[in-house]
């Protein structure tokens, strides 16, 4: 008697359970069920698209092995999950994902060598369709970068912002933003040669091409790109040969009015291990900072994620997570994934009581949320100043130094935007940038300053 699709999936589940930890299986595989298996197409039901993404990113090898062992080769995998239909008053509908899972599609063959591509041939832009402008929330911390990026995407012929250099700490949405530019360009012109690569992949490709004597093919391929997007360009630091190659590719693309978009964890002026001539080119166009998300942007991100994935996140849960998960958008997404996993395993709704331990496990929650007023009081108290003096225009060292410390800590501890800090202190955006940079540069060499800031931070965290 031929096994049913449910029985086949049960065999897969058993194989997976034997090869991962019980906690991993309970959190990510216990709730998956088989929808159908016909014409070598396997459809599995998962609680949400978060599950789909997590499975594809963290368990591709074991899923591939299990499916090939039970179902055989040449199987196409689809995940089904519940989504919201676009209008707030519509019911939830179950749909299959529009594309087959990357788990088996990527496993069928090795990545193609890009250097054999000719100008007239199509190639994989390496863009993630999930990273589009429609999914990108905008707030004070990213509005300038978002505006410039959309300007480029909507009119690629305008090279005012070429190159675009986006920088900021990890998890603030750099990868999402720069890929959104490429996706919008491809939407307007499907024939445009847009390529997204990480700096590490660029380095690996260069090394392989050099080893195989294919440097000319490497150059020709990259010089054929219309829009080149390189992520985490700081990873090229200390690699002079790769930098030299990229320098010549950059020049060729720029001279031919091709758009270049780069991201880094710091501004060009703060990058070490780079040739001066390459850094100077990073500054030719526009540099835009992405700062840590403010609380309103964090709320927006949580609401949009919930809508996209058909999740019911109560307002008090959204507020609690937004108030306590402050460092990055990626951290917010991770907490939502954990909430979904806990709710699924425990078979319960997502509530504030469920959110508290999940958030506590993910981050270290301060006993009180740090705000601008707390920083002003702590700095004034440490230096024995009247708080009002910090808002005056005086440039006396005994006031200007504490004022710069206020700016530095407001950005670091409270996550306020540079514009917000400047507005509160009656200073310009440029003044706040200078103050934060000045403190950063002095900290390693000025022991008294470092001691003062550590003492003030301790007093704030002890509030």
C-alpha positions as CSV (number, residue, x, y, z in Angstrom):
1,X,0.0,0.0,0.0
2,X,1.4,3.4,-1.0
3,X,2.2,5.8,1.8
4,X,0.0,8.9,2.0
5,X,1.6,12.4,1.9
6,X,1.0,12.7,5.7
7,X,2.9,9.4,6.3
8,X,5.8,10.5,4.1
9,X,6.1,13.8,6.0
10,X,6.0,11.9,9.3
11,X,9.0,9.9,8.1
12,X,10.7,13.2,7.3
13,X,9.9,14.6,10.7
14,X,11.4,11.5,12.4
15,X,14.6,11.8,10.4
16,X,14.8,15.5,11.3
17,X,14.1,14.8,15.0
18,X,16.9,12.2,15.1
19,X,19.4,14.8,13.8
20,X,18.6,18.0,15.8
21,X,18.1,18.8,19.4
22,X,14.6,18.2,21.0
23,X,14.2,21.9,21.7
24,X,14.9,22.8,18.1
25,X,12.5,20.2,16.8
26,X,9.8,21.3,19.3
27,X,10.1,25.0,18.4
28,X,10.4,24.7,14.6
29,X,9.2,21.4,13.3
30,X,6.5,20.0,15.6
31,X,3.8,22.4,14.2
32,X,4.6,21.8,10.5
33,X,2.1,19.6,8.6
34,X,1.9,18.2,5.1
35,X,-0.6,19.8,2.7
36,X,0.0,17.7,-0.4
37,X,2.6,15.9,-2.5
38,X,1.8,15.7,-6.2
39,X,3.9,15.8,-9.3
40,X,7.1,16.0,-7.3
41,X,5.8,19.2,-5.6
42,X,5.7,19.1,-1.8
43,X,3.6,21.6,0.1
44,X,4.1,22.1,3.8
45,X,2.0,24.2,6.2
46,X,3.9,26.5,8.6
47,X,2.4,29.1,11.1
48,X,3.8,32.2,9.3
49,X,6.3,33.5,6.8
50,X,8.7,34.1,9.7
51,X,8.8,30.3,10.1
52,X,9.5,29.9,6.4
53,X,12.4,32.4,6.5
54,X,13.8,30.9,9.7
55,X,13.7,27.3,8.3
56,X,15.4,28.4,5.1
57,X,18.1,30.3,6.9
58,X,18.8,27.9,9.7
59,X,17.9,24.3,8.7
60,X,18.4,24.0,4.9
61,X,20.8,21.1,5.1
62,X,18.7,18.8,7.3
63,X,15.5,19.6,5.4
64,X,17.1,18.9,2.1
65,X,18.6,15.6,3.4
66,X,15.3,14.5,4.8
67,X,13.2,15.3,1.7
68,X,15.7,13.6,-0.6
69,X,15.8,10.5,1.6
70,X,12.0,10.1,1.8
71,X,10.6,11.7,-1.4
72,X,13.6,11.3,-3.7
73,X,15.5,13.8,-5.9
74,X,14.0,16.6,-8.0
75,X,11.4,17.6,-5.5
76,X,10.2,21.3,-5.4
77,X,9.2,22.5,-1.9
78,X,6.6,25.1,-1.2
79,X,5.6,26.5,2.2
80,X,2.0,27.5,2.9
81,X,1.1,30.0,5.6
82,X,-1.6,32.4,6.7
83,X,-1.5,36.0,5.5
84,X,-3.7,39.1,5.7
85,X,-5.4,39.9,2.4
86,X,-4.4,43.6,2.2
87,X,-7.6,45.2,3.6
88,X,-8.0,45.5,7.3
89,X,-11.6,44.2,7.2
90,X,-10.8,41.0,5.2
91,X,-10.5,37.6,6.7
92,X,-7.3,35.6,6.9
93,X,-6.6,33.4,3.9
94,X,-4.2,30.6,3.6
95,X,-1.9,30.8,0.6
96,X,1.1,29.0,-0.8
97,X,4.2,31.1,-1.1
98,X,4.6,32.5,-4.5
99,X,8.0,30.9,-5.0
100,X,9.4,27.5,-4.3
101,X,11.6,27.4,-1.2
102,X,15.2,28.3,-1.7
103,X,16.2,25.2,0.3
104,X,15.9,22.8,-2.6
105,X,16.3,25.2,-5.5
106,X,19.7,26.3,-4.3
107,X,20.8,22.7,-3.5
108,X,20.2,21.4,-7.0
109,X,23.3,23.0,-8.5
110,X,26.4,24.9,-7.6
111,X,26.3,28.7,-7.9
112,X,27.0,29.8,-11.5
113,X,30.3,31.4,-12.3
114,X,29.3,35.1,-13.1
115,X,32.4,35.8,-15.1
116,X,31.2,33.8,-18.1
117,X,28.2,36.1,-18.5
118,X,28.2,38.4,-21.5
119,X,26.5,41.8,-21.7
120,X,23.5,40.5,-23.6
121,X,22.9,37.6,-21.3
122,X,20.7,37.7,-18.2
123,X,22.0,36.9,-14.8
124,X,20.9,36.6,-11.2
125,X,20.9,40.1,-9.5
126,X,21.1,38.4,-6.1
127,X,18.3,40.7,-4.8
128,X,15.9,39.5,-2.1
129,X,12.3,40.5,-3.2
130,X,11.4,40.9,0.5
131,X,13.7,43.9,0.7
132,X,11.6,46.5,-1.1
133,X,10.6,50.1,-0.3
134,X,7.0,49.0,0.5
135,X,8.3,46.9,3.4
136,X,10.7,49.6,4.6
137,X,9.5,51.8,7.5
138,X,10.7,55.4,7.6
139,X,11.4,57.5,10.6
140,X,13.7,60.3,11.7
141,X,16.7,57.9,12.0
142,X,16.6,56.9,8.3
143,X,14.5,59.6,6.4
144,X,17.5,61.2,4.6
145,X,19.0,57.9,3.4
146,X,15.5,56.7,2.4
147,X,14.8,59.8,0.4
148,X,18.1,59.7,-1.5
149,X,17.7,56.0,-2.2
150,X,14.3,56.4,-3.6
151,X,15.5,59.3,-5.8
152,X,18.1,57.1,-7.3
153,X,15.7,54.2,-7.7
154,X,13.0,56.3,-9.5
155,X,15.5,58.0,-11.8
156,X,18.6,56.0,-12.4
157,X,19.7,58.4,-15.1
158,X,20.3,61.1,-12.5
159,X,23.8,60.6,-11.1
160,X,23.7,63.4,-8.5
161,X,24.1,60.8,-5.8
162,X,26.8,58.6,-7.4
163,X,28.1,56.8,-5.4
164,X,25.6,56.5,-2.6
165,X,27.4,55.5,0.6
166,X,25.0,54.3,3.4
167,X,26.5,53.7,6.8
168,X,25.3,52.9,10.3
169,X,25.6,50.2,13.0
170,X,24.5,46.6,12.4
171,X,20.8,45.8,12.2
172,X,19.5,49.3,11.3
173,X,18.3,48.4,7.8
174,X,21.2,49.1,5.5
175,X,20.9,45.9,3.5
176,X,17.2,46.3,3.1
177,X,17.5,49.9,1.9
178,X,20.3,49.3,-0.7
179,X,18.5,46.2,-2.1
180,X,15.3,48.2,-2.3
181,X,17.0,50.5,-4.8
182,X,17.9,47.6,-7.0
183,X,14.5,46.0,-6.8
184,X,12.8,49.3,-7.8
185,X,15.2,49.8,-10.7
186,X,14.4,46.3,-11.9
187,X,10.7,46.9,-11.6
188,X,11.0,49.9,-13.9
189,X,13.5,48.2,-16.3
190,X,13.7,44.4,-16.1
191,X,16.6,44.4,-18.5
192,X,18.8,46.6,-16.3
193,X,21.9,44.8,-15.1
194,X,21.6,45.3,-11.3
195,X,23.9,43.3,-9.0
196,X,24.0,43.0,-5.3
197,X,27.0,41.4,-3.6
198,X,28.6,41.5,-0.2
199,X,32.2,42.7,0.0
200,X,33.2,39.2,1.3
201,X,31.7,37.6,-1.9
202,X,33.4,40.1,-4.1
203,X,36.7,39.3,-2.3
204,X,36.1,35.5,-2.8
205,X,35.3,36.0,-6.5
206,X,38.4,38.0,-7.0
207,X,40.6,35.4,-5.3
208,X,39.1,32.6,-7.3
209,X,39.4,34.5,-10.6
210,X,43.0,35.4,-9.8
211,X,43.8,31.8,-8.9
212,X,42.3,30.6,-12.2
213,X,43.8,33.3,-14.4
214,X,40.4,34.8,-15.1
215,X,41.1,38.4,-13.9
216,X,40.1,39.8,-17.3
217,X,36.8,38.0,-17.3
218,X,36.3,39.3,-13.7
219,X,36.9,42.9,-14.9
220,X,34.7,42.5,-17.9
221,X,31.8,41.1,-15.9
222,X,31.8,43.9,-13.3
223,X,32.3,46.6,-15.9
224,X,29.1,45.5,-17.6
225,X,26.9,46.2,-14.6
226,X,24.5,49.1,-14.7
227,X,23.9,49.4,-10.9
228,X,26.5,47.8,-8.6
229,X,25.4,47.4,-5.0
230,X,28.2,46.3,-2.5
231,X,27.2,45.5,1.1
232,X,29.6,45.8,4.1
233,X,32.4,47.4,2.1
234,X,34.4,47.7,5.4
235,X,35.2,44.0,5.0
236,X,37.7,45.0,2.2
237,X,39.9,46.7,4.8
238,X,43.5,45.5,4.8
239,X,43.1,43.8,1.4
240,X,45.2,46.0,-0.9
241,X,45.0,43.8,-4.0
242,X,41.2,43.5,-3.9
243,X,41.0,47.3,-3.1
244,X,43.2,48.0,-6.2
245,X,40.9,45.9,-8.4
246,X,37.8,47.5,-7.0
247,X,39.3,51.0,-7.5
248,X,39.7,50.3,-11.2
249,X,36.2,48.8,-11.5
250,X,34.8,51.8,-9.6
251,X,36.5,54.3,-11.9
252,X,35.3,52.5,-15.0
253,X,31.7,52.3,-13.8
254,X,31.7,55.9,-12.6
255,X,33.1,57.3,-15.8
256,X,30.4,55.5,-17.8
257,X,27.6,56.9,-15.6
258,X,26.8,53.6,-13.9
259,X,25.3,53.8,-10.4
260,X,27.4,52.6,-7.5
261,X,25.8,52.0,-4.0
262,X,27.9,51.0,-1.0
263,X,27.1,50.2,2.6
264,X,29.4,50.2,5.7
265,X,29.2,50.1,9.4
266,X,31.0,53.5,9.6
267,X,31.4,56.7,7.6
268,X,34.2,56.9,5.0
269,X,36.1,59.4,7.2
270,X,36.2,56.7,10.0
271,X,37.4,53.8,7.9
272,X,40.8,52.3,8.6
273,X,42.8,49.9,6.3
274,X,41.8,51.6,3.1
275,X,43.9,53.3,0.4
276,X,43.3,57.1,0.5
277,X,42.4,57.2,-3.2
278,X,39.6,54.7,-2.7
279,X,38.3,56.5,0.3
280,X,38.2,59.8,-1.6
281,X,36.0,58.1,-4.2
282,X,33.6,56.9,-1.5
283,X,33.0,60.6,-0.7
284,X,32.4,61.7,-4.3
285,X,28.6,61.4,-4.2
286,X,26.3,61.3,-1.1
287,X,26.9,59.8,2.3
288,X,23.8,59.0,4.4
289,X,23.7,57.8,8.0
290,X,21.3,55.2,9.3
291,X,21.0,55.6,13.1
292,X,19.4,53.3,15.7
293,X,15.6,53.4,15.2
294,X,13.7,55.7,17.5
295,X,10.7,54.4,19.3
296,X,8.1,55.5,16.7
297,X,10.0,53.7,14.0
298,X,10.3,50.6,16.2
299,X,6.5,50.6,16.6
300,X,6.1,51.0,12.8
301,X,8.4,48.0,12.2
302,X,6.5,45.8,14.6
303,X,3.1,46.8,13.2
304,X,4.1,46.2,9.6
305,X,5.7,42.8,10.4
306,X,2.6,41.7,12.2
307,X,0.4,42.8,9.2
308,X,2.6,41.1,6.7
309,X,2.7,37.8,8.5
310,X,-0.9,37.6,9.7
311,X,0.1,38.0,13.4
312,X,-2.1,39.4,16.1
313,X,0.2,41.6,18.2
314,X,-1.8,43.5,20.8
315,X,-1.0,47.2,21.3
316,X,0.5,46.6,24.8
317,X,2.9,44.0,23.4
318,X,3.9,46.3,20.6
319,X,4.6,49.1,23.1
320,X,6.5,46.9,25.4
321,X,8.7,45.4,22.8
322,X,9.3,48.8,21.2
323,X,10.3,50.4,24.5
324,X,12.7,47.7,25.5
325,X,14.2,46.4,22.2
326,X,16.1,49.5,21.2
327,X,19.3,48.6,19.4
328,X,18.3,47.5,15.9
329,X,15.5,46.5,13.5
330,X,17.1,43.0,13.2
331,X,16.7,42.6,17.0
332,X,13.0,43.5,16.8
333,X,12.5,40.9,14.1
334,X,14.3,38.3,16.2
335,X,12.0,39.0,19.2
336,X,8.9,38.6,17.0
337,X,10.2,35.2,15.7
338,X,10.7,34.1,19.3
339,X,7.2,35.3,20.3
340,X,5.7,33.3,17.4
341,X,7.7,30.2,18.3
342,X,6.7,30.4,22.0
343,X,3.0,31.0,21.2
344,X,3.0,28.1,18.7
345,X,4.7,25.6,21.1
346,X,2.6,26.6,24.1
347,X,-0.5,26.9,21.9
348,X,-1.5,30.2,23.3
349,X,-2.0,33.8,22.2
350,X,0.7,36.4,22.1
351,X,0.2,38.5,25.3
352,X,2.2,40.8,27.5
353,X,2.8,38.0,30.0
354,X,4.3,35.9,27.2
355,X,6.3,38.9,25.8
356,X,8.1,39.7,29.1
357,X,10.2,36.6,29.5
358,X,10.8,36.4,25.7
359,X,12.2,40.0,25.6
360,X,14.1,39.4,28.9
361,X,15.8,36.4,27.3
362,X,16.7,38.4,24.2
363,X,18.1,41.5,25.7
364,X,19.2,43.0,29.0
365,X,16.4,45.3,30.1
366,X,17.4,48.4,32.0
367,X,15.5,49.0,35.2
368,X,14.3,52.2,33.7
369,X,14.3,53.5,30.1
370,X,17.1,56.0,29.6
371,X,15.9,59.3,28.4
372,X,17.4,62.7,27.6
373,X,16.3,64.3,30.9
374,X,18.1,61.5,32.9
375,X,21.3,62.1,31.0
376,X,21.1,65.9,31.6
377,X,20.6,65.4,35.3
378,X,23.4,62.8,35.6
379,X,26.0,64.9,33.7
380,X,25.1,68.1,35.6
381,X,25.3,66.2,38.9
382,X,28.7,64.7,38.1
383,X,30.3,68.0,37.1
384,X,28.4,69.9,39.8
385,X,26.7,72.2,37.3
386,X,23.2,73.7,37.2
387,X,21.4,71.7,34.4
388,X,20.3,74.9,32.7
389,X,23.9,75.8,32.0
390,X,24.1,72.9,29.5
391,X,21.5,74.6,27.3
392,X,23.3,78.0,27.2
393,X,25.5,79.2,24.4
394,X,28.6,79.5,26.6
395,X,31.8,77.9,25.2
396,X,33.7,77.8,28.5
397,X,35.5,74.4,28.8
398,X,33.8,73.6,32.1
399,X,30.4,73.7,30.3
400,X,31.2,72.8,26.7
401,X,32.8,69.4,27.6
402,X,29.9,68.2,29.7
403,X,27.5,69.4,26.9
404,X,29.4,67.3,24.4
405,X,29.2,64.3,26.8
406,X,25.4,64.9,27.0
407,X,25.2,64.7,23.2
408,X,27.4,61.6,23.1
409,X,25.4,59.7,25.8
410,X,22.0,60.8,24.3
411,X,23.0,59.1,21.1
412,X,24.6,56.1,22.7
413,X,22.3,55.4,25.6
414,X,18.9,56.9,24.7
415,X,19.2,56.2,20.9
416,X,18.1,59.7,20.0
417,X,18.7,61.0,16.5
418,X,21.3,63.6,15.9
419,X,18.6,66.1,14.8
420,X,16.6,65.4,18.0
421,X,19.6,66.0,20.2
422,X,20.5,69.2,18.4
423,X,16.9,70.5,18.7
424,X,16.8,69.8,22.4
425,X,20.1,71.6,23.1
426,X,19.6,74.4,20.5
427,X,22.5,73.2,18.4
428,X,22.8,72.2,14.7
429,X,23.0,68.7,13.4
430,X,26.7,69.3,12.4
431,X,27.5,70.4,16.0
432,X,26.2,67.2,17.4
433,X,28.1,65.1,14.8
434,X,31.3,67.0,15.8
435,X,30.7,66.5,19.5
436,X,30.0,62.8,19.2
437,X,33.1,62.3,17.0
438,X,35.2,64.3,19.4
439,X,34.3,62.2,22.4
440,X,34.8,59.0,20.4
441,X,38.3,60.1,19.4
442,X,39.3,61.3,22.9
443,X,38.0,58.3,24.8
444,X,40.9,55.9,24.0
445,X,43.6,58.5,24.9
446,X,42.0,60.6,27.6
447,X,41.8,58.5,30.8
448,X,40.0,61.2,32.8
449,X,37.3,61.6,30.2
450,X,36.8,57.9,30.0
451,X,36.5,57.6,33.8
452,X,34.0,60.4,33.9
453,X,31.8,58.9,31.2
454,X,31.9,55.4,32.7
455,X,30.9,56.9,36.1
456,X,28.0,58.9,34.5
457,X,26.8,55.8,32.6
458,X,26.9,53.7,35.8
459,X,24.8,56.3,37.7
460,X,22.2,56.4,34.9
461,X,22.0,52.6,34.7
462,X,21.6,52.5,38.4
463,X,18.5,54.8,38.4
